[in-house]
Amino acid sequence: CSRWEEEKKEDGVKWMQLEHRGPYFVPPYEPLPEDVRFYYDGKPLKLSLATEEIATFYAKMLDHEYTTKEIFQNNFFHDWRKEMTSEEQEIIKDLGKCDFREIHKYFVDKNEARKALPKEEKQKLKEEAEKIQEEYGYCILDGHREKIGNFKTEPPGLFRGRGEHPKMGMLKKRIMPEDVIINCSKDSKIPVPPEGHKWKEVRCDNTVTWLASWTENIQNALKYIMLNPSSKLKGEKDWEKYEVARRLKDVVHTIRAQYRKDWKSKEIKKQQRAVALYFIDKLALRAGNEKEEGETADTVGCCSLRVEHIQLHAQLDGQKNVVEFDFLGKDSIRYYNKVSVEKPV
């Protein structure tokens, strides 16, 4: 009997006891020293705290390719102006007149100083990080101490996205306790929010495996604090996937015979599905799903390929019936391949 087959709970129930400290929040913003200045149109300009913090996000990225892209610049400037005071909005109207170089140099120097710290100082920082890990990085799950995966909230900053993402440069806002839903068992010690704050909600849902969740502001996507891959629950999930793969092994010949038969179907949808299954099977392409235009980078999978992603050749490089693929797949990684296929395809 394997570890994953022990103590089976009723359908849908993932745990009976879940206790944790909640997420570790990013420390508050530390203002720049007085001698590190922002310049507008050649003159130093003292910024309000919120405006200054967002300026540092851009300044830190000055030597990055992102800040040369027009869409990144436009999105950043639009979101930055929304956070400015009315007085700042009256003055700062052109990103081209903004000079972040002094702020950029400050962070480069700070980074170099951190690298050059003596061994004792580095050890001290390491111990502080371990203390945080010990306090926030573990939970009690059904009487066992389990490691948590990502127990820290994401820091605020500028959204990068993958590939030519239409939202790159937009402001990723700071996650506050008021944004966070806590999930734990009713009889557990409920996590205490940081002083002066409260949780958005505390719930007890033992049909899910997340410990805390919030909605990020760029794509309104849910973010979760989950267990570490080495935990029992995560292992169970992987075990279930392997079990599906084992069952597939016994029926894959039937599936292959069926899609070959469907190539000759009178229904165009069945033909399309059969060709898609053939490519997923033969080339291990990701299935792909529909996306809202303008919300994400233009990446595709097998079922969302368009005419411009494929070229058909009766003969190419000495091979017959060749399909030439050229598209951006997951994470905007280019997929290019020339494949000889069976004639009905």
N, C-alpha and C positions, 0 to 999 in steps of 0.2 A: 504494500500500500504506500503510495507516494505522499509526500508532505502536503500536496495540494488536494488530496482526496480525504484528508482528515477533517473532522469536525464540520461536516457539511451543514450549512444553514439553510433555512427555507428559501425558496426562490426569490431572488431579488435582494435579499438581505446581505450586506457586505460586512457588517460588524455589529457587535452588541455594545461595545464600550470604546469611546474615542475621546481622548483628553490631550490638549496641547496648549501652547502659550499664545497662539495666534501669530500673525506675520510680524517680521522685524521691519520696522519702517526706516526709510532712508533718513539720515540726520537732517535737521533743518539747514537752510542755506546760510553760508558764512559770507558776510559782505566782503568786498575787495578792500585791501588796504588803501588809505587815502592817496598814496602816491601812484596808484595804478588807475589810470584814467581812460575814459571813453571820449573820443573826439567826434564832433559833428561839424562838417564844413571847416575843418582845420582848427576849431576851438574846443577846449575841454568842456564837457557837459556832465554835471552831476546827475545821475539817474536815480529814480526811486528804486527801492529794494527789489520789487517784483520785476521791473523793467531791466534792472542790472543783472538779475539772475538769468533771465532769458538771453541777454546779450552775451553772457559767459558761455552759453550753450553754442552759440554761433562762433564765438572767438576760439573756442577749443577745436573747432573743425576747420579753421582757416587754411590749414595745409592739406586738407582733404579735397578730393575731386568733387564731392557733393556741392561744396560752396561755389563751384564754378558753373553749376547748372541753373539755368533760368527758372525752371519750375521749382527747384529747391529754394532759391532766393525769393521768389514771389510768395510762396506758401509761408516761408519764415516771416517775411516782412508783414504780411497780412495778419498773421496770428500775433506777432510781437506788438503791432500797433493796437490791437484789441486790448492788450494788457497794460498799455501805457496810461499815465495820467493825462487829463485833457491838455495840460500845459506842455507835456512832452509830445503829444500828438500835433500840437500847433507848430513845434520846432522840427521834429524828425519826420520828414516827408519823402526822403529819397535815400534808399539803401546805399546808393553809390557815394553819398557824402559821409557815410558812417565809417569811422576808423576804429577797428577792434584790435589793432596790432599790439598795443601795449598790454591789453588783457591777455591776448594770445601768448605773448612772451612770458607773462607772469606764470601762466599754467605750465608752459614748457619748462621753465626754471624750477618750478615746484616739483614737477615730475622727476627732473634730473636729481634734485636734492633728495627726494625720497629713495631713488636708486642708490645714491651715495651714502646713505645712512650707515653708521657703524653697526656692526653685527649685533651688539646688545640692544640697540634701538629697534632693529628689525625683529629681533626675538620678542621684544615687548609687544610690538604690533601683532605678531603672530599669536601670542598668548591671548591678546584682547579678542582677536577674531575667533579663536578656539572657545573662548568663554561665551561669546554670542552663539556660536554653533551648538554648544552644550545646552544653553538655555532655550533656544528657539528651534534647534535643528532636530529635535526628537519628539515623538508623541507616544502615548500609551494606547495601544490598539488591542482590545480583548486580552488585557493583562500582560501583553508583551511590549517592550520598549522598541519602537521601530524608528528608523531614520526617515526624515522628511527630505524631499527633493529640493525644491526652490522655496526656502522659507522667507526670503527677503522680497519686499515689493520692488518693482522696477523704478529706478530713479527717473526724475523728470528730465526731459531733453528734447532733441529734435528728431522726428521720425525719419528713418532712412528708407525702410522698405527694401525689397529685393528687385533688382533690375531697374527699369525706368518706371518706378512707381509714381502714379499721379499725385499721391499725397506726401511725397518726400518733402521734408523741411517744415512740416506742420508741428505744432507744439504738443509734445506728450506731457500731459499735466501730472503734477504730483499726486500720488495716491494717498488719500486721507482715511483715517479709521471710519469716517462717515460714509465712505464708498464701499466698505468691506462687509461681506456676509460671512459670519462664522458658522461652521458646522461642527457640532460635538454632541456627545451623549448627554441626556438630561441630568443624569446623576453625577456628571463630571464637574471638575472645578472649571467654571467658565472663564475663558481668557479675559484679563482686565485690559481695557483700551488705554492708550497713553493718556496722561493726566489732562483733564479739560476736554476730552473727546468722548464720543460714544460710537458703538458699532452701528452700521446701517440696519443689521438684523442678526439675531442669533437663532439658528434653527437646529433641529435634530432630525436629519434625514439619513437613515442608515442604509438607504438603497444606492447611495453614491459614495465615491471614495475620496472626494476632495475635502480639505480641511478649512479652506477659506476661498472666497472668490470675489471678484470685482469686475466692472466693465471698463475697459480702457476707452479713452475718448476719441481716438483716431478713426477706428473702424467699428466702434461699438461692439468689439469682440469680448467675450468672457475670458478672464484669466483666472487660473486656479493655482492654489498651493496643493501639491499632491505628495504622495509618498515616494520615497526613493525607489529606483528600479530594483534594488536588492530586497525590498520588503515583501512580506508574504502575499499581500493583496496584489501587488504588481506582478509577482511571480505567477499567481493564479491566472491572471489575465493572459500572460504569455503562454502558459500551459494550455489554456483554452484555444488559443490561436494554433498551436502545434497540433492539437486534437483535430481541429478543422482540416488542417493540411493532411493529417493521416487519413481522414475520411475521404478527402478529395482524391487521394491516390487510388482509391478503390473504384471511383466513378469517372476519372478523367478520360478514359477511353470512350465511354458512352457520350460524354460532352463533345469530344472531338468528332465522333461519328455524326452527332446531331448537327454541329455547325457546318460540317461538310455537306450534309443533306440539305440544309437550309440555304446554301448558296444557290440552289436551283428552285427555291420557293417562288410562288407567284406573288407573294406579299413582299413589297419593297422593304418594309421595316424588318422583316425576318432576315432578308438578305444583308441589310446593313448591320444588324446585330451579329450575324454570323461572321462577317468580315472583321468586325471589331474584335470579336472573341478570338479569331484566328491570329490577329496581330498581338493581342494581349498575351496569348499563349506562346506564339513563336518568338516575339521580341521582348517579352516582359515589360510592355509599355504600361504606364500608370493609366487607370481608367479615365480620369479627367471628369470634371463636372462644370455645370454652367456657372458663370460669374456675372455680377452686375458690372456694366461698363463704367469705367472711370473710378472704380472702387479699389481695384488691384492691378498689378502689372499684367500685361497680356501674355499669360502663360497658359498652355493647353496640355491635354492628355489625349488618349486614343479617341474617346467619344466626343471630344470638342475640337478635333482637327478641322481646319477649313481648307478650301480649295488651294489657297496660296501656300499651304504647308506641304503639298504633295505634287510630285511630277511623275507621270507614267511614261515608261519607255518600253516599246516592243522589244528593242535590243539595246544593251549598253554594256560596254567593257567585256564583250564576248559572252554576256549572259542574256537569256530571254526573260520577258515579262518582269521587268524591274520596276519597283516602286522606290522613288527617291524622297526621303523624309527630310524636312528642314524646319524646325520649330523650337520655341523656347519652352522647356519643361519646368518641373518644380524648381523653385529657387532661381528662376530665370537662367537655368543652365541649358545651353544649346544642345539639341539632339539632332545629329546629322547622320544619316545612314542610307545606303543603297542596298536593297534586298530583292533577290530573285524570288518571286512568289508563284504559287500554282496558278495555272491559266484562268480558272473560273473566278478567282479573286479579282 
